[in-house]
Amino acid sequence: MSSLESLSVGDPIVVIDQQRRPKHRKVAKIGRVWMFDDQGSRFRITDGEGAEREQYGYGFCAMSLADWEAKDEIERLTTRLAKAGWVPTPRLSLPQMRRACALLSEFEAERTGGLL
């Protein structure tokens, strides 16, 4: 999980619910240990985990909008590479995954005569 230490009141966050659905919310209050969102849910500042009273299923967590966008992009790029039959090991960084997908698109364009 990601740390919420760099956030301040009013910043956008993404809350991942128990069914792994993202929900966009705002930071309402920040304490020493807990950060509260505009829906009244609380999350540990150090790791973004939701309060135990709100945990069931796969868990409940929050992350900064930038962290969520990067995580979402990595998932999409990983899926794209896997569909092409390539699962890179060791794990690639985000810029490396972007480049690998760009190369894959280039190869596909050459194979189809320039059409993507």
LINWO-V675537 format. One record per residue. N is the residue number from 1. RES is the residue in three letters. OMEGA is omega in degrees with one decimal (999 if undefined). NEAR is the number of other ideal C-beta (glycine too) atoms within 10 Angstrom. Layout:
BEGIN
((N,RES,OMEGA,NEAR) (N,RES,OMEGA,NEAR))
END
This chain:
BEGIN
((1,MET,-177.8,15) (2,SER,178.1,18) (3,SER,179.4,14) (4,LEU,-173.5,24) (5,GLU,-176.4,11) (6,SER,-177.0,11) (7,LEU,174.0,20) (8,SER,-177.2,8) (9,VAL,179.9,12) (10,GLY,179.7,9) (11,ASP,176.6,14) (12,PRO,174.2,13) (13,ILE,174.1,23) (14,VAL,178.6,21) (15,VAL,176.8,20) (16,ILE,-175.9,20) (17,ASP,-174.9,16) (18,GLN,178.1,13) (19,GLN,177.6,7) (20,ARG,175.7,9) (21,ARG,177.2,8) (22,PRO,176.6,13) (23,LYS,-179.1,13) (24,HIS,-179.9,10) (25,ARG,178.9,16) (26,LYS,175.3,13) (27,VAL,-179.6,20) (28,ALA,-175.2,15) (29,LYS,178.3,12) (30,ILE,176.6,16) (31,GLY,178.8,9) (32,ARG,-175.7,5) (33,VAL,-172.5,10) (34,TRP,171.9,14) (35,MET,-179.2,24) (36,PHE,176.6,17) (37,ASP,-176.6,18) (38,ASP,175.2,13) (39,GLN,178.0,10) (40,GLY,177.9,9) (41,SER,-179.9,20) (42,ARG,-176.3,20) (43,PHE,177.2,25) (44,ARG,-178.0,17) (45,ILE,-174.5,19) (46,THR,-175.8,12) (47,ASP,177.5,13) (48,GLY,179.4,24) (49,GLU,178.7,18) (50,GLY,178.6,21) (51,ALA,-177.2,13) (52,GLU,-178.1,8) (53,ARG,-179.5,9) (54,GLU,-176.1,15) (55,GLN,166.8,13) (56,TYR,-177.2,10) (57,GLY,-177.4,9) (58,TYR,-179.9,11) (59,GLY,-172.6,14) (60,PHE,-176.8,21) (61,CYS,178.8,19) (62,ALA,175.9,28) (63,MET,178.7,23) (64,SER,-179.3,20) (65,LEU,179.8,13) (66,ALA,178.6,12) (67,ASP,-179.9,18) (68,TRP,179.2,19) (69,GLU,178.3,12) (70,ALA,179.2,14) (71,LYS,179.1,16) (72,ASP,179.2,12) (73,GLU,178.6,13) (74,ILE,178.9,16) (75,GLU,179.8,10) (76,ARG,180.0,12) (77,LEU,177.8,18) (78,THR,178.0,16) (79,THR,179.8,10) (80,ARG,179.4,15) (81,LEU,180.0,17) (82,ALA,177.9,11) (83,LYS,177.4,9) (84,ALA,177.6,14) (85,GLY,-178.6,6) (86,TRP,174.5,10) (87,VAL,-173.8,9) (88,PRO,171.2,12) (89,THR,-2.9,5) (90,PRO,-176.4,4) (91,ARG,-179.8,10) (92,LEU,174.0,16) (93,SER,179.6,9) (94,LEU,177.1,12) (95,PRO,178.0,8) (96,GLN,178.8,12) (97,MET,176.9,19) (98,ARG,-179.5,14) (99,ARG,178.9,12) (100,ALA,178.5,17) (101,CYS,176.4,16) (102,ALA,176.9,10) (103,LEU,178.2,10) (104,LEU,177.3,16) (105,SER,178.6,13) (106,GLU,178.5,11) (107,PHE,179.0,11) (108,GLU,178.2,12) (109,ALA,177.9,12) (110,GLU,-177.7,9) (111,ARG,-176.2,9) (112,THR,178.1,9) (113,GLY,176.7,6) (114,GLY,178.9,7) (115,LEU,177.0,7) (116,LEU,999,7))
END
